[in-house]
Amino acid sequence: MSVDIGSYHAEPELYQKLIQQLYEENPPVTLPPEYAWFIKDNVLRLFIRLARYKFVARLLKKTDAVLEVGSGSGLGSVFLSQHCARVTGLEIKQTEIEEAGRLNRRENVSFEQRDLFTLEPDRKFDVAVALDVIEHMSVEAGHKFVNAMVSHLNPTGMLVIGTPSIYSYQFQSALSQASHVKCYDQQELVALMDHYLGRTLPFSMNDELVHTGHPKMAWYYFVLGFLPQCPGEKRVS
């Protein structure tokens, strides 16, 4: 395939060579239906979704081994993998695991179709991430979920939980409302995570902006957790 480069270039021959190389080394990817819908009807939502991963990516070190629980169709894990040593994505839905496999072009990303609670106890990570996951569980299940994620952290590891605000629930899509079991107030989520971590840091998010402003005005929350406690042992307040 010869790529048409048009007419306006400082060095046409070099540009032709470079763009030809780009096309040959990077065949097109097919976006999963959710992202296809973003492109068709709501590109703003796509940028907001990516901004959540951008915030997490800025927290990573190049040497980090990252676990993403609920990795879905894989775009977020691929994003994070460009900023750390490796990413392991866990997803229970076969359809999304297949989508992730088709999307991924990076060797430092792997996807596993399995539940977090079946992960071998000796598998440890520097960072554990779950964006848009905990709201699909009851409060009791959320406690078990956070405890399980903490159990897979190294002693100096970091937990990142991201979830829609309860105050945005009425504005969520029908698809989201049909799936979400429990959306949180920020302090409610902090209190949950305080049981299993020595230090938690809450942030609010509106569109692409992450801040420490009034949480009831926020559409989305991040809570970062540090100093993991012993698995199964709640911290005494």
SVG drawing of the C-alpha trace seen along z (x, -y; Angstrom):
<svg xmlns="http://www.w3.org/2000/svg" viewBox="-32 -23 46 42">
<polyline fill="none" stroke="black" stroke-width="0.4" points="0.0,0.0 1.4,-3.4 0.3,-6.2 -0.8,-9.4 1.1,-12.2 -0.4,-15.2 1.6,-18.2 2.7,-20.3 5.9,-19.0 9.3,-20.4 11.0,-17.1 8.6,-15.1 10.8,-12.0 11.7,-11.7 8.0,-12.2 6.9,-9.6 9.4,-7.1 8.4,-7.8 4.6,-7.7 5.0,-4.5 6.9,-2.9 4.2,-4.0 1.5,-2.3 3.4,0.9 4.4,1.3 1.0,0.4 -1.9,2.1 -5.3,0.7 -7.1,1.8 -10.8,2.4 -12.4,0.6 -14.8,2.5 -18.5,1.4 -18.4,-0.9 -15.5,-2.9 -17.2,-2.8 -20.2,-4.4 -18.0,-7.1 -16.6,-7.9 -20.1,-8.0 -22.0,-9.9 -20.0,-11.0 -16.2,-11.6 -16.2,-13.8 -16.9,-10.6 -13.9,-8.9 -11.6,-11.8 -13.0,-11.7 -12.4,-7.9 -8.8,-8.3 -8.3,-11.2 -8.9,-8.8 -6.2,-6.5 -3.9,-9.5 -4.2,-10.5 -3.2,-7.0 -0.4,-6.8 1.2,-10.0 1.5,-8.2 3.4,-5.2 7.1,-4.5 8.8,-2.9 9.8,0.1 6.2,0.8 4.4,4.0 0.7,3.1 -2.4,5.1 -5.6,3.8 -8.8,5.5 -11.7,5.2 -9.6,4.4 -12.5,4.7 -11.6,4.4 -8.0,3.5 -7.5,-0.1 -6.7,-1.3 -4.2,1.5 -2.5,0.7 -2.4,-3.0 -0.8,-2.2 1.7,0.2 3.3,-2.7 4.3,-4.2 5.5,-1.2 7.3,2.1 4.3,4.4 0.6,4.6 -1.6,7.7 -5.3,7.2 -7.9,9.3 -11.4,9.5 -14.2,12.0 -16.1,11.4 -14.9,13.5 -16.2,11.0 -14.0,8.2 -11.0,10.5 -11.3,11.3 -11.6,7.6 -8.5,6.8 -6.5,9.5 -7.4,8.0 -6.6,4.5 -3.3,5.1 0.0,4.7 2.3,4.4 4.5,7.2 4.4,5.8 0.6,6.3 -1.1,9.6 -4.8,10.3 -6.3,13.2 -9.9,14.2 -10.4,14.8 -11.8,13.4 -9.6,11.4 -10.5,13.8 -9.0,16.8 -5.6,15.0 -2.7,17.0 -1.8,15.4 1.9,15.1 1.3,12.9 2.3,9.4 2.3,6.0 3.6,2.5 0.3,0.9 -3.2,2.3 -5.9,0.4 -9.6,0.8 -11.5,-1.9 -15.3,-1.7 -15.4,1.7 -16.4,1.3 -19.7,-0.3 -20.8,3.0 -20.7,4.6 -22.6,4.4 -20.8,2.7 -20.0,6.1 -18.5,7.3 -16.7,4.0 -14.9,4.7 -13.9,8.1 -12.7,6.7 -10.5,4.0 -9.1,6.5 -8.2,8.9 -6.6,6.1 -4.5,5.0 -3.4,8.7 -1.7,8.6 0.3,5.4 4.0,5.3 4.7,3.6 5.4,0.3 2.6,0.7 -0.3,-1.6 -4.0,-0.9 -6.0,-3.1 -9.8,-2.9 -11.9,-5.1 -15.6,-5.2 -18.6,-7.4 -19.9,-9.7 -23.3,-8.9 -24.2,-12.5 -23.8,-11.8 -26.1,-8.7 -29.2,-10.4 -27.2,-11.7 -25.6,-8.3 -26.6,-6.4 -29.3,-3.7 -26.5,-1.2 -24.6,-2.4 -27.7,-2.5 -28.7,1.0 -25.2,2.2 -24.3,0.1 -25.1,1.7 -23.6,-0.8 -22.2,-4.3 -20.3,-6.1 -20.0,-9.3 -16.3,-10.1 -15.9,-9.9 -17.9,-6.7 -15.4,-5.2 -12.4,-6.6 -13.8,-5.0 -14.1,-1.6 -10.5,-1.7 -9.2,-3.0 -10.0,0.5 -7.2,2.0 -4.7,-0.7 -2.6,-2.9 -3.1,-6.1 -5.7,-7.1 -5.8,-10.2 -9.1,-11.2 -9.5,-13.2 -12.5,-14.5 -12.9,-14.6 -15.0,-16.6 -14.6,-15.8 -10.8,-15.7 -10.0,-17.8 -8.8,-16.0 -8.9,-18.2 -9.4,-18.3 -12.5,-20.5 -15.9,-19.9 -16.6,-16.2 -20.4,-16.5 -19.9,-18.6 -17.8,-15.9 -18.9,-13.3 -16.1,-10.9 -13.8,-9.9 -10.3,-8.6 -9.0,-7.3 -5.3,-6.3 -4.3,-3.9 -0.8,-3.3 0.7,-1.2 -1.3,2.0 -2.3,3.9 -2.0,7.6 -4.4,9.4 -7.7,10.1 -6.8,7.8 -8.7,4.6 -6.8,1.6 -7.9,0.4 -9.1,-3.1"/>
</svg>
